[in-house]
């Protein structure tokens, strides 16, 4: 079973000379794109996100471990890897609707504002 996610990653405390290797390692694990950098010299913290499926029953925690291990190997040591996992298949949502009373109120407000009669 696969589940559709957006994963956002933030990497800090890494060897700045290994940015390309870190990006490549992350992209081997997940289709991250649109990398951007924040902080001192524009590379203190790396950020990216991407959407794909977790497959084979892999959990968000297992994905974080897999990604972190790949990043640590590419970095040649520890760096902070933070993952925000958003499950996209069952997001919370709100349904909004209007009734005829709302219609009458909004139409009246619209007519009043279009004739120049400002409400206070």
C-alpha angles and dihedrals in degrees: 000000000000128000125202116236143169110219121196119192132197119190125189138161090042130139102271091210088065101056093118092049091049092050092049092048092050092047090053088061100039136002095259116172141167096049114196132182132216135185137030113009089357093278108074092105127024120208133185141147138197143169128238143120130284104220139191094031093296110164127220089252092052090049090051090052092048093048094044092051091051091048093048091050091050091046094048090232145015122325128163112266116185122183127196108197118197117188103217101189098070108025119165112256142173127225117218127191139164130219134210092274089057089048092053092046095048095044090050091048090048093050091047093051093046092054091054096250099138119207119225 
